Amino acid sequence: MMEKTFNSSSVQDTLALAARTAALLKGGEIIFLSGPIGAGKTVFVAGLVKALGLKAKPVSASFSLMKEYKGNGRRIFHVDLFRLEEREMFNFGFEEMLADEKAIILAEWPEAIKNFIPPERLEIDYTLLQGDGRKIKITALGKTAENILERL
């Protein structure tokens, strides 16, 4: 396990971190996004999707639970699990997402799926600071995730 902390003082800082992260992804990665409402989780997703060259404009998946973005030979699943419980995961299709070894899974409010996820992942946790500031702690679990975080 490895951790790094980044500071963001603006939406642009968060988008830049997402773009740097996107440049290191090959597909098959799982990224957990945790933090309070309005902390920047969906901003990060939007920045990552844009940096990967997809034309989609991600918005919060809160009301649809899952959004899929395709393009440029990429497939990204953006899931918002805020209202789900672990027992509901079997009806959600999460196993199918995991079966796609080239897909990138971005999961907001991931507590409901911790038992379904392989141990290899990045966990991004947002803390609100004064004004527009954010502390963004990234934890890498597994060799591939650690390699990504080392290069960030």
N, C-alpha and C positions, 0 to 999 in steps of 0.2 A: 504494500500500500504506500502511496506517495501523495502528498498534498502540496498545493500552491495556492496562494491568495493573491487576487488581483483587485485593484481599486478602480471603480468606474465613477466618474463625476458627471457623466452625461449619457444619453441614449447613444451618441456616436461612439463613445468608449466601449459600450456593450456590443454594438454592432461590429466594431473592429476586433474585439476578442472572439466573437462568433466567426468572423471571416478567417482569422488566424487558425481557429479550430477546424473549420471546414477544409482548409488547405491540407490538413493532416489526416483526414478521413478517407478510407479506401472502400468503405461499405462493410456492413456487419457489426458496426458499433452500436452500443446502447448507451444513451446519455440520460441520466435522471436529472430533473430540474426541480429544486425545492426552494421554498421561501414564501414570504407573505404575498398576498394579492397585490399586484402593481409593482413588484420588485424588479421585473425585467425578464422573466422567463420566456414569454412569448416574443419579446423583442429579440432575445438571443436566437430563438427558432427562426424568426424572419430573417435575421442577418445571416444565419447559416444557410438557409434555403437560397437566398439571393447570391451568396458567395459561391454556391455550388452551380450557379448558372440556371436555376430553374425560374420560370416566369411567374410562378405562383406568388401570391402575397398572403402569407400566413396571418391568421387572426387567431384569437383564443379558441381552443377546441372545447371550451367548457360546455357548450350547449349541444354539440354533436358527439362528444366524447373522443372521436377519432377523425383525423383528416389525413388523407394520403396525397402526397405531392410526387409527381413523376416528371421526368424530363432529363435530357442530357445523359441518358443511360443510368439515371439514379432513381431510387425509390425511397421516399422518406415517409415514415409514419409519425405523426404528431398526435400523441394521446394525452388527454387530460382526465385524470383518474380521481378528481376531487370528490366526487359523490359515489364512487364505487367501493364495494367491499370485496375482500379476497374471494369469497365464494362466487361472486359474479364474474370472475375472470374467465371461467370456462365458457360462458355465453358471449364473451366479448370478441373472440377470434384472436386472442393474443398469441396463442400457440402457432397460428399460421404466420403471423408477423415474424416470430422468432425463427421459423423454418426458412425464411428467405435470407440466406447468408450474405446477400449483397445489400440488403436494406439497412437503412439507418433508422433506429428507433429513438425518438425523443419523447420522454415521458414526464409530464408535469404531475406533481403530487403522487410520487411513485410508491407510497407506503403500501398500497393494496397489492402490488405485484412483486414485492421483494422475494417471495417464495417461488415465483415463476421464472425468475431471471437467472441466467448463468452468472457466475461470480465476476466475469470480465465486463467491466463497465467504467464509465466516468460518472461521477456524482457532482453536480454543480449546485451549490447552496448559496442563496442570496440573502444578505442582511441589509436592511435599509439603514442608511446613515443620514445625517442632516442634509436638508435640501434635496438635490437630485443624486446624492452620493450613494454608492452601493459597494459593499464588500462582497466579492465573489470568490468563494472558496471552492476549488476543484480538487476532488479526491479521485485518484486513479486506483482501480482495483484490477489486478491482473497485468501481465506483461505487456500486452498490446496497448492497454490504456496508459500504463506507465510510460511507454515509449512516446505516446502522443503528448502527455503532460510534460515530459522532459523537454520536448521541442517547442512547447508553447512559450 
